[in-house]
Amino acid sequence: MTTATTPQLTRRRPRAFVEWRQLRAWGKLPDRESDVPGFLLRTAREDAGLTQRQLAERLGITQQAVARAEGWSSNPTVDLMNRWARACGHRLEIRLTDTSGQ
């Protein structure tokens, strides 16, 4: 007797930030969605209690640039993420892990 398996569903559209944040808090995000750079930046800003305008002033950029960087499909530079983290009282860590031994 063979059992049918459910196919892995792939999201075709970006998740809303509120949904993403809650699923992340519950530990229910798929691996491929856990490290969305824009949403991580927004989380850091909100946790620091800053508005987009306040953060923009600290970074020397426009509020619109902050809003764009906080999007699902944003592609911020490491320099921007590092400055952003510091402005929000965080430290940026980027880690590459060798998985060849698995």
JOBEL-V107049 format. One record per pair of residues at least 6 apart in sequence whose C-alpha atoms are under 7 Angstrom apart, sorted by the first residue. I is the first residue (numbers start at 1). J is the second residue. D is the distance in whole Angstrom. If there is no record, write none. Layout:
BEGIN
<<I | J | D> <I | J | D>>
END
This chain:
BEGIN
<<14 | 72 | 6> <17 | 39 | 7> <23 | 29 | 6> <24 | 34 | 7> <36 | 72 | 6> <38 | 69 | 5> <38 | 70 | 4> <38 | 71 | 5> <38 | 72 | 6> <38 | 74 | 6> <39 | 70 | 6> <39 | 71 | 6> <39 | 72 | 6> <41 | 70 | 6> <42 | 70 | 5> <44 | 88 | 6> <45 | 88 | 6> <48 | 88 | 5> <52 | 63 | 6> <52 | 66 | 6> <52 | 67 | 7> <53 | 63 | 5> <56 | 62 | 5> <56 | 63 | 5> <56 | 66 | 6> <58 | 87 | 7> <68 | 74 | 7> <69 | 76 | 6> <82 | 92 | 6> <85 | 91 | 6> <85 | 92 | 6>>
END
